[in-house]
Amino acid sequence: MTHDQPILTNLQDRFIKEYAIDFNGAQAYMRATGKSNVKSAAVQASRILKIPRVAEALELYIEEQLGPQQKRLLENVKFWENVRDDKLEGRFVRLDDVVELLQTGSADLQDTIEEICELPHRDIYRNKTADRLKASESLAKYAQMFVDKHDVNVSGSVQIVDDVK
């Protein structure tokens, strides 16, 4: 580690490297420790991720290890987790308001940016079950929890052997 990276325990360091593989805290904790209790691993992973120096080290590790596509994927996963967990209240402005400002706003870019920043925020995801379900579905697709259906055609013969005595 360089001098500007936070000091971590061996477990925290292993956890960060495992977490960056699939962004699954419970699985990362189990791989880092060799333990197999999923519920306990999920609790411990949650605790580790809340430690500020671990969060900082994880971000630095991801910056070093992942390419731009993986970083975007991680950002999308975090977004959908926040939607699923209903943590996005008050963070969005309506697109219609932004478009209207761009069409009618001043010619000065800085003034337009300031006007956009002053737009009222909407709680568009707050308490909307449909959005949280969609977020859960998106996370499940990312985690490859869905199996595609495949048609299988097999040709040949089947031999049944009756060995009942």
N, C-alpha and C positions, 0 to 999 in steps of 0.2 A: 504494500500500500504506500502511496505517496503521502507526503506530509499534510496535504489538505483533505485527505479522506478521513472519515471518522474511525476511531478505534473500535473494533468489534471483537466479540468472543468468537472462539472457533465455531461454535454452533451457529451463531448469527451469520458468520461468513459463509459456511456451508449452505445454510438456509437460503441466503441471497442467490447463490449460484444455482441452486435447485429451483428456486421460485422463478427465475428468469427463463427456465426451460418451457414451462407451460402456464405460468401465472396462477397456479393452483396451490394455495397456501397449505392445505392439509396434505396433499401429495408431496409437496416440497419438504414439509416438516418430517414426514415419514421417511423419505429418502435420506434426509440429512441426519436423522437419528437412528434409523433402522427399526423404529417402533411401528406397530401396525394398527393401533386403535384409531380409527378415522375420526371419531368424535373428539377424542382428546387432542389429536393432531390439529384439528380445525381450531380448537380453542387456543392451543399454544401458538399456532401460526398467526392467529388474529392478534394475540398479545405481542408477538415479535414485531409484526408489521406496524404496530402503534408506537414503537420506540422511535423517537425522532432520529437518532443516529443511524438506525437500521433503514428507515425510509430514505434518508439522505444517501447512504451507501448504496442502496438498491437503485436509486435513480442514477447515480454515478456509474454503477456497474452496467446498467442497461445502456446508458449513453456510450460506454466503451465497447460493449459486446454486440449490441444489436444494430442492424442497418436501419435505414429510414423506413422501409416497409414494415418491419417488426415494431418500430416505435409507433407508427400510425395504428397498427393493430392493437398495441397495448393501450393507446389512448382511446380507441373505440371500445375496448373491453371495459376500461374504467368508466367511460361514459355510460354504457349499458348497465354496469353494476350500480352506478349512481341512480339511474332511472328506476331500475328494479327495486332498489332500496329506498326510493322516494326521497332522495337527497338533493334534488335540483330546484327546489323552490326559489323563486325570485331571481333566476339567473338568465332569463331569456327576454329579448324584446321581440315584438311581432315583426315579421319580415315585411308586411304591408307598410308599417310605419317607417321602416328604413328605406324602402323603395320610394315612398312618398317624399321623404326628406331629400333623397338623392335627386329626385326630379324637380323639386321646388326649392331646394336649399341654395345657399350662397355658392358663388363660384370658387371661393377660397376653401381649399381642401381641409385645412386645420379647423375652420369654423364648422364645416359639415361634420367632421369627426366629433367635435365637441357637442354638436346638436344630437348626434346619434347616441353619444354616451349619456345624454340627459333624458333620453326617451324612457318612459315608465317601463319597468320590468313586469313581466307577466309570469304568473305561476302556472305555466302551461302543462307541466307534468304533475303538479301537486294532486295527489289522491285520485289519479286516473288509473283505475285498475287495468284498463285495456293497454295503456302504455307500459305499465309494469310487466304485464304478461308478455307483450311484444319484446321487451328487454330480456326477460327470462328466456324466451325462445331464441333470441339472437345469441345469447351467451351459450345456450345448449348447442346451437349449430356450430359455434366457434369451437366448443369443446368436443365436437363430433359425437354428440350423444344420440343423433338420429342416424338410422341405418337406411340407406336407399334400398328400395325393392328391386330385385333382379329376377328376371325370368330365366329359368334354366331348363334347357331341353337336353335330355339325355337319350341316346339311342343305344340299344343293346338288348340283351336278354337278362332276365332275372331267374335265378334258380332257387326254388324253395326246397329246403331240406327238412323233412319231418323226422326229428330224432326223439320224439316223445315215446317213452316206453310204457 
